Amino acid sequence: QVQLVESGGGLVQPGGSLRLSCAASGSDVSIRTRGWYRQAPGKERELVADISSGGRTNYADSVKARFTISRDNAKNTVYLQMNSLKPEDTAVYYCRYREWSGMEYWGKGTLVTVSS
């Protein structure tokens, strides 16, 4: 069983930066991918970025060159560095871990608001 807790959200002006963290408790040896998703008001949840157990990263086109996903295995934490933020990045950001078995774990989310 894995529990995920996101942090780092908040209010930021357009063009600003935030770093989100997702701390995992429990064993993660069976985790295939670690990722960040977001859901804006009135929209479906969408993939932002993920990173495989082998370190391969994948990004949504809308965030490429602005966001960077990384992980710290020693801290059992995955990060999302968000630069050049835009109002359309406003959303609740969720962390998701997926096991090789297909089992998924989700955090409760952290709100990011980009506004002047």
C-alpha positions as CSV (number, residue, x, y, z in Angstrom):
1,Q,0.0,0.0,0.0
2,V,1.3,3.4,-0.9
3,Q,0.0,6.8,0.4
4,L,0.8,10.0,-1.5
5,V,0.8,13.5,-0.1
6,E,1.3,16.5,-2.4
7,S,2.6,19.9,-1.4
8,G,3.9,23.1,-2.8
9,G,0.8,24.5,-4.5
10,G,-0.3,28.1,-4.1
11,L,-0.9,31.4,-5.8
12,V,1.7,32.7,-8.2
13,Q,1.7,35.4,-10.8
14,P,2.0,34.7,-14.5
15,G,5.6,34.0,-15.5
16,G,6.4,32.7,-12.0
17,S,7.5,29.3,-10.7
18,L,6.4,26.7,-8.3
19,R,7.8,23.3,-7.3
20,L,5.4,20.6,-6.3
21,S,6.4,17.7,-4.2
22,C,4.8,14.3,-3.8
23,A,6.0,12.3,-0.8
24,A,5.2,8.6,-0.8
25,S,4.9,6.4,2.2
26,G,5.1,2.6,2.0
27,S,7.1,0.5,-0.3
28,D,7.6,1.7,-3.9
29,V,9.6,-1.2,-5.3
30,S,6.7,-2.2,-7.5
31,I,6.1,1.2,-8.9
32,R,6.2,1.4,-12.7
33,T,5.4,5.1,-13.2
34,R,5.2,8.2,-11.1
35,G,3.3,11.1,-12.5
36,W,1.5,14.4,-12.1
37,Y,-2.0,15.0,-13.4
38,R,-4.1,18.1,-13.2
39,Q,-7.8,19.0,-13.3
40,A,-9.0,22.5,-14.1
41,P,-12.5,23.6,-13.2
42,G,-15.0,22.2,-15.7
43,K,-12.4,20.1,-17.4
44,E,-11.3,16.4,-17.3
45,R,-8.2,15.3,-15.4
46,E,-5.2,15.2,-17.7
47,L,-1.6,14.0,-17.6
48,V,1.0,16.7,-17.0
49,A,4.1,14.6,-16.8
50,D,5.3,11.2,-15.7
51,I,8.6,9.4,-15.1
52,S,9.1,5.6,-15.4
53,S,11.1,3.4,-13.1
54,G,13.9,3.5,-15.7
55,G,13.9,7.3,-15.6
56,R,12.2,8.0,-18.9
57,T,10.1,11.1,-18.8
58,N,6.9,12.1,-20.7
59,Y,5.2,15.5,-20.9
60,A,2.0,16.9,-22.1
61,D,2.7,19.2,-25.1
62,S,1.3,22.2,-23.2
63,V,4.0,22.0,-20.6
64,K,7.0,20.9,-22.5
65,A,10.1,23.1,-22.0
66,R,8.4,24.7,-19.0
67,F,7.8,21.9,-16.5
68,T,10.3,19.3,-15.3
69,I,9.5,16.1,-13.4
70,S,12.2,14.5,-11.3
71,R,12.4,12.0,-8.4
72,D,14.5,11.5,-5.3
73,N,14.6,7.8,-4.6
74,A,16.2,8.2,-1.2
75,K,13.4,10.5,-0.1
76,N,10.7,8.5,-1.9
77,T,9.6,11.8,-3.4
78,V,8.7,13.0,-6.9
79,Y,8.8,16.7,-7.9
80,L,7.3,18.9,-10.5
81,Q,9.2,22.1,-11.2
82,M,6.9,24.5,-13.0
83,N,8.4,27.6,-14.7
84,S,6.9,30.3,-16.9
85,L,3.5,29.6,-15.4
86,K,0.4,30.7,-17.3
87,P,-3.2,31.3,-16.1
88,E,-4.2,28.2,-18.0
89,D,-2.0,26.1,-15.7
90,T,-4.4,26.9,-12.9
91,A,-5.7,23.5,-11.6
92,V,-5.6,21.0,-8.8
93,Y,-2.5,19.0,-9.3
94,Y,-2.5,15.3,-8.4
95,C,0.2,12.8,-7.9
96,R,-0.3,9.3,-9.2
97,Y,1.8,6.1,-8.8
98,R,1.1,3.1,-10.9
99,E,2.4,-0.4,-10.1
100,W,3.4,-2.9,-12.6
101,S,0.3,-4.9,-11.6
102,G,-1.9,-1.9,-12.7
103,M,-2.8,-0.8,-9.2
104,E,-3.0,2.9,-8.9
105,Y,-2.5,5.3,-6.0
106,W,-3.6,9.0,-6.0
107,G,-2.9,11.8,-3.7
108,K,-5.6,14.3,-2.6
109,G,-4.2,17.1,-4.8
110,T,-2.7,20.6,-4.3
111,L,-4.2,23.7,-5.8
112,V,-2.1,25.9,-8.2
113,T,-3.5,29.3,-9.1
114,V,-1.8,31.4,-11.6
115,S,-3.2,34.9,-11.5
116,S,-2.1,38.6,-11.3
